[in-house]
Amino acid sequence: MAVKPLAPRYTIEDLGETLVVSIPSLKMWPFILLFSFWSFWWIGLEVVFLIALFTAKESSRINALIIIAIWTVAGAFLLYNLFWQVFGKEEIQVTALSIMISHVVLGYKRSKEFLAENIRDLGLARVSMRDLLYRRWPSPLSGSDAGSISFDYGARTYRFAASLDDAEAKQLIAAVQQKYPQYKQQIQEP
């Protein structure tokens, strides 16, 4: 029995001067399950800490307030990453002048724009020794150094499209480079 080819997970919308690519976030199901259960525990302890804050003696309220602040910041970070896993998407807007990479979670959007004149070697992400030694997992808060597609920008390599496999990444790169030939690979010699 022949295997049916799968459709890509990304969508491309051509708006004339702009290509808009939407890529769902990488779903790491063990992370999602673990932190879904953890979030209920976190909310329960947050309530307990708040009750303790209001029932504590005047002298120990400052300690309770510090614990609540640390607990809230840590929980917000992990909840945001959980929401990224479940609801997030990468949105890439490509024009002749720039590439803008955005992480969108429940309407909240963080973007970085890269000028075309500084972009070199747009292609499949290359694996470096640094990548092998310091494994990273995609996170919208960490800047997401993981991805199937990369480009050099000045003295740094940026990666994106972490949820795509190589075949999808090649198709997406081909679509971008067909519309915008200036993004074809240009290996710079030192």
C-alpha positions as CSV (number, residue, x, y, z in Angstrom):
1,M,0.0,0.0,0.0
2,A,1.4,3.4,-1.0
3,V,1.9,6.0,1.6
4,K,0.0,9.2,0.9
5,P,2.1,12.4,0.9
6,L,1.3,14.7,3.8
7,A,0.2,18.3,3.3
8,P,2.5,20.9,4.8
9,R,1.7,22.2,8.3
10,Y,2.3,25.8,7.3
11,T,0.1,28.1,5.2
12,I,1.2,30.8,2.8
13,E,-0.9,33.8,2.0
14,D,0.4,36.1,-0.9
15,L,-0.8,39.6,-0.2
16,G,0.9,41.2,-3.2
17,E,3.9,42.9,-1.7
18,T,4.0,40.5,1.3
19,L,4.1,36.8,1.8
20,V,2.6,35.8,5.2
21,V,3.5,32.4,6.4
22,S,1.7,30.9,9.4
23,I,3.4,27.9,11.2
24,P,1.8,26.2,14.2
25,S,4.0,25.9,17.3
26,L,5.9,22.7,17.9
27,K,3.7,20.4,20.1
28,M,5.8,18.6,22.6
29,W,3.1,16.5,24.2
30,P,5.0,15.3,27.3
31,F,5.7,19.0,28.1
32,I,2.0,19.9,27.5
33,L,0.7,17.1,29.7
34,L,3.2,17.7,32.5
35,F,2.7,21.5,32.7
36,S,-1.1,21.2,32.3
37,F,-1.2,19.2,35.5
38,W,1.5,21.4,37.1
39,S,-0.6,24.5,36.3
40,F,-3.5,23.2,38.5
41,W,-1.0,22.7,41.4
42,W,0.5,26.1,40.8
43,I,-2.9,27.9,40.9
44,G,-3.7,26.0,44.1
45,L,-0.5,27.1,45.8
46,E,-0.9,30.7,44.5
47,V,-4.3,30.8,46.3
48,V,-2.7,29.3,49.5
49,F,0.1,31.9,49.3
50,L,-2.4,34.8,48.9
51,I,-4.5,33.5,51.9
52,A,-1.3,33.3,53.9
53,L,-0.3,36.8,53.0
54,F,-3.6,38.2,54.3
55,T,-3.7,36.1,57.4
56,A,0.0,36.4,58.3
57,K,1.4,38.6,61.1
58,E,2.6,42.0,60.1
59,S,6.3,41.1,60.5
60,S,6.1,38.0,58.2
61,R,4.1,39.6,55.4
62,I,7.2,40.9,53.6
63,N,8.5,37.3,53.4
64,A,5.2,36.0,52.1
65,L,5.1,38.8,49.5
66,I,8.5,37.9,48.2
67,I,7.6,34.2,47.9
68,I,4.4,35.1,46.1
69,A,6.2,37.4,43.7
70,I,8.8,34.7,42.8
71,W,6.1,32.0,42.5
72,T,4.0,34.2,40.3
73,V,6.8,35.1,37.9
74,A,7.9,31.5,37.6
75,G,4.4,30.4,37.0
76,A,3.6,33.0,34.5
77,F,6.7,32.0,32.5
78,L,5.7,28.4,32.5
79,L,2.1,29.1,31.7
80,Y,3.1,31.3,28.8
81,N,5.2,28.5,27.4
82,L,2.3,26.1,27.9
83,F,0.0,28.4,26.0
84,W,2.7,28.7,23.3
85,Q,2.7,24.9,23.0
86,V,-1.1,24.6,22.7
87,F,-2.2,27.8,21.0
88,G,0.9,29.5,19.6
89,K,2.1,30.1,16.0
90,E,5.0,31.6,14.2
91,E,4.0,34.2,11.7
92,I,6.6,35.2,9.1
93,Q,6.1,38.2,6.9
94,V,8.4,38.4,4.0
95,T,8.8,41.5,1.8
96,A,11.4,42.7,-0.6
97,L,12.8,44.8,2.2
98,S,12.7,42.6,5.3
99,I,11.7,39.4,7.0
100,M,9.6,39.8,10.2
101,I,9.4,36.8,12.5
102,S,6.6,36.9,15.1
103,H,5.5,34.6,17.9
104,V,1.8,34.9,18.4
105,V,0.1,33.5,21.6
106,L,-3.6,34.2,22.2
107,G,-3.4,37.5,20.4
108,Y,-0.1,38.6,22.1
109,K,2.6,39.1,19.5
110,R,6.4,39.5,19.8
111,S,8.2,40.4,16.6
112,K,11.7,40.8,15.3
113,E,12.3,42.5,11.9
114,F,15.4,41.7,9.9
115,L,16.4,44.0,7.0
116,A,16.9,42.2,3.6
117,E,20.2,44.0,3.0
118,N,21.8,42.2,6.0
119,I,20.3,38.8,5.4
120,R,22.6,36.1,4.0
121,D,22.4,32.4,3.4
122,L,18.6,31.8,3.9
123,G,18.3,28.1,3.8
124,L,18.0,24.9,5.8
125,A,19.3,25.3,9.3
126,R,22.9,24.1,9.6
127,V,23.9,22.2,12.7
128,S,26.9,23.6,14.5
129,M,29.0,22.3,17.3
130,R,27.3,24.8,19.6
131,D,23.9,23.3,18.7
132,L,25.1,19.9,19.6
133,L,26.7,20.9,22.9
134,Y,23.9,23.2,24.1
135,R,20.7,21.7,23.0
136,R,17.9,24.2,23.0
137,W,14.1,23.7,22.8
138,P,11.9,26.2,21.1
139,S,10.4,28.8,23.4
140,P,8.9,32.1,22.5
141,L,10.5,33.7,25.5
142,S,14.0,32.5,24.9
143,G,14.1,33.9,21.4
144,S,13.7,30.4,20.0
145,D,17.2,29.6,18.7
146,A,15.7,26.3,17.4
147,G,14.4,26.0,13.9
148,S,14.5,24.3,10.5
149,I,15.2,27.4,8.6
150,S,18.1,29.8,9.2
151,F,19.9,32.9,7.9
152,D,22.9,34.8,8.8
153,Y,22.3,38.4,10.0
154,G,25.5,40.3,10.7
155,A,27.7,38.1,12.9
156,R,24.8,35.9,14.2
157,T,22.7,33.1,12.8
158,Y,18.9,33.2,13.4
159,R,16.7,30.1,13.2
160,F,13.0,29.8,13.0
161,A,10.2,27.4,11.9
162,A,11.0,24.9,14.7
163,S,7.9,22.7,14.0
164,L,8.7,22.1,10.3
165,D,10.7,19.1,9.1
166,D,13.3,19.4,6.3
167,A,10.9,18.7,3.4
168,E,8.4,21.4,4.6
169,A,11.3,23.9,5.2
170,K,12.7,23.3,1.7
171,Q,9.2,23.9,0.2
172,L,8.8,27.1,2.2
173,I,12.3,28.4,1.3
174,A,11.6,27.7,-2.4
175,A,8.3,29.7,-2.2
176,V,10.1,32.6,-0.6
177,Q,13.0,32.6,-3.0
178,Q,10.8,32.3,-6.0
179,K,8.9,35.5,-5.1
180,Y,12.0,37.3,-3.7
181,P,15.2,36.2,-5.5
182,Q,17.4,38.4,-3.2
183,Y,16.9,35.8,-0.5
184,K,18.6,33.0,-2.5
185,Q,21.6,31.5,-0.7
186,Q,24.7,33.7,-0.9
187,I,27.6,32.1,0.9
188,Q,29.9,34.9,2.0
189,E,33.6,34.1,1.9
190,P,35.8,35.6,4.7
